[in-house]
Amino acid sequence: MPILTGHARLAGILGWPAAHSRSPRLHGLWLERHGIDGAYVPLPVRPERFAAAVRALADLGFRGANVTLPHKEAAFAACDTVAASARRAGAVNTLVFHEDGRIEGSNTDGYGFLESLREQVPSWRADAGPAVLLGAGGSARAVAAALLDAGCPRLTLVNRTPARAAALARALGGPVEVAERAAPLEDAALLVNATSLGMRGQPPLEIALAPLPAGAVVADLVYVPLETPLLAAARARGLAAADGLGMLLHQARPGFAAWFGAAPRVDAELRAFVAADIPRHAADGAAAPAAQGLGRGA
Ligand SMILES: NC(=O)c1ccc[n+]([C@@H]2O[C@H](COP(=O)([O-])OP(=O)(O)OC[C@H]3O[C@@H](n4cnc5c(N)ncnc54)[C@H](OP(=O)(O)O)[C@@H]3O)[C@@H](O)[C@H]2O)c1
């Protein structure tokens, strides 16, 4: 840990819990690289104390904070101004506390997703063809908005609770449809998992990738484990695949720049440093739950 001065810049991550977050590790490496007099700390806050905690952090001189589950929607309400990215995503994951007392919110999840995809699959283009997005939760909304805004010609949402997907499609507008059962993969240029299936401790996602065209790209938002069963299946079929760790790293860049005044880099060293704290495979040190499709009771 560096020795801080009285001028140290402070930021952190608001969550409940916050102990699992890799963000302190990630921002910590950037702070060290840039030689910044500052710290990024975990900020565990109960949901009922969230609004008061945000005001208190601003009063204490924090520059801002990231926001994770379950606070992303409450953070939207706590802001004085919200960027278009947050309005589109319906949630805030990055808070900036301005000197005039104003609290500004934005959502960098969609940006992080696109940047990660472009980095991991350089040939990928948003307008290459239709995309299929599994999930209709908070991260699905941010990713869906980013894909549409980047020029995705058609987006199909598939979710365990179809009504949630239908509500999301209405909120997004544009070329979005809902598939209630099997995901329509035959002409998909991109398949994205934005459900929590495949995450360590959750059942793996069961989906047959055989109908995907040979040029399709598969992306998973889940990054614990790094190599989800979905990504492994995609790679085994020779498909290009992008993991969720890249999104985590890239979504953090705008916040760091705003709070600490330096533009941080995502590179192999950073990736390896953060990855060292994450199991590579689901079975590494844990019993695997039964596989599950998207339908209830499937
Ligand atoms: N890489 C990154 O930087 C990044 C950023 C954000 C999130 N994530 C990851 O993305 C995933 C989703 O996060 P979120 O914030 O969007 O969560 P969320 O708002 O709670 O949404 C969870 C989604 O998963 C679905 N789901 C959960 N359990 C399921 C099951 N047993 N069977 C079928 N579907 C199930 C839900 O379907 P229902 O609507 O039917 O409940 C919903 O669509 C998590 O694994 C999270 O770690 C990664």
The ligand as a MOL file (V3000), in Angstrom:
LIG
                    3D

  0  0  0     0  0            999 V3000
M  V30 BEGIN CTAB
M  V30 COUNTS 48 52 0 0 0
M  V30 BEGIN ATOM
M  V30 1 N -18.2730 -8.7600 -16.9030 0
M  V30 2 C -18.8020 -7.7270 -16.2600 0
M  V30 3 O -18.2060 -6.6510 -16.1300 0
M  V30 4 C -20.1800 -7.8660 -15.7190 0
M  V30 5 C -20.9560 -6.7270 -15.3940 0
M  V30 6 C -22.2460 -6.9120 -14.8970 0
M  V30 7 C -22.7500 -8.2050 -14.7210 0
M  V30 8 N -21.9630 -9.2740 -15.0300 0 CHG=1
M  V30 9 C -22.4770 -10.6510 -14.8640 0
M  V30 10 O -23.6660 -10.7710 -15.6350 0
M  V30 11 C -24.5750 -11.6700 -15.0040 0
M  V30 12 C -25.9420 -11.0180 -14.8750 0
M  V30 13 O -25.8390 -9.8760 -14.0370 0
M  V30 14 P -27.0480 -8.8580 -13.8210 0
M  V30 15 O -26.5020 -7.7320 -13.0380 0
M  V30 16 O -27.7430 -8.5540 -15.1200 0 CHG=-1
M  V30 17 O -28.0260 -9.7300 -12.9160 0
M  V30 18 P -29.6170 -9.6230 -12.7350 0
M  V30 19 O -30.0940 -8.2370 -12.9940 0
M  V30 20 O -29.9090 -10.2580 -11.4310 0
M  V30 21 O -30.1960 -10.5680 -13.9270 0
M  V30 22 C -29.9850 -11.9500 -13.8810 0
M  V30 23 C -30.4320 -12.5750 -15.2080 0
M  V30 24 O -30.1210 -13.9810 -15.1500 0
M  V30 25 C -31.3320 -14.7450 -15.3060 0
M  V30 26 N -31.2520 -15.9300 -14.4520 0
M  V30 27 C -30.8410 -15.9920 -13.1630 0
M  V30 28 N -30.9190 -17.2620 -12.7010 0
M  V30 29 C -31.4040 -18.0180 -13.7330 0
M  V30 30 C -31.7060 -19.4070 -13.8760 0
M  V30 31 N -31.5410 -20.2700 -12.8630 0
M  V30 32 N -32.1750 -19.8370 -15.0850 0
M  V30 33 C -32.3450 -18.9760 -16.1210 0
M  V30 34 N -32.0720 -17.6410 -16.0270 0
M  V30 35 C -31.6050 -17.1700 -14.8550 0
M  V30 36 C -32.4340 -13.8170 -14.8860 0
M  V30 37 O -33.6610 -14.2640 -15.4550 0
M  V30 38 P -35.0870 -13.8140 -14.8140 0
M  V30 39 O -35.3850 -12.4560 -15.3990 0
M  V30 40 O -36.0190 -14.8700 -15.2810 0
M  V30 41 O -34.9090 -13.7970 -13.3140 0
M  V30 42 C -31.9310 -12.4920 -15.4660 0
M  V30 43 O -32.1470 -12.4200 -16.8550 0
M  V30 44 C -23.9420 -12.0260 -13.6510 0
M  V30 45 O -23.2990 -13.2670 -13.7750 0
M  V30 46 C -22.8950 -10.9470 -13.4360 0
M  V30 47 O -21.7910 -11.3940 -12.6950 0
M  V30 48 C -20.7060 -9.1310 -15.5060 0
M  V30 END ATOM
M  V30 BEGIN BOND
M  V30 1 1 1 2
M  V30 2 2 2 3
M  V30 3 1 2 4
M  V30 4 1 4 5
M  V30 5 2 4 48
M  V30 6 2 5 6
M  V30 7 1 6 7
M  V30 8 2 7 8
M  V30 9 1 8 9
M  V30 10 1 8 48
M  V30 11 1 9 10
M  V30 12 1 9 46
M  V30 13 1 10 11
M  V30 14 1 11 12
M  V30 15 1 11 44
M  V30 16 1 12 13
M  V30 17 1 13 14
M  V30 18 2 14 15
M  V30 19 1 14 16
M  V30 20 1 14 17
M  V30 21 1 17 18
M  V30 22 2 18 19
M  V30 23 1 18 20
M  V30 24 1 18 21
M  V30 25 1 21 22
M  V30 26 1 22 23
M  V30 27 1 23 24
M  V30 28 1 23 42
M  V30 29 1 24 25
M  V30 30 1 25 26
M  V30 31 1 25 36
M  V30 32 1 26 27
M  V30 33 1 26 35
M  V30 34 2 27 28
M  V30 35 1 28 29
M  V30 36 1 29 30
M  V30 37 2 29 35
M  V30 38 1 30 31
M  V30 39 2 30 32
M  V30 40 1 32 33
M  V30 41 2 33 34
M  V30 42 1 34 35
M  V30 43 1 36 37
M  V30 44 1 36 42
M  V30 45 1 37 38
M  V30 46 2 38 39
M  V30 47 1 38 40
M  V30 48 1 38 41
M  V30 49 1 42 43
M  V30 50 1 44 45
M  V30 51 1 44 46
M  V30 52 1 46 47
M  V30 END BOND
M  V30 END CTAB
M  END
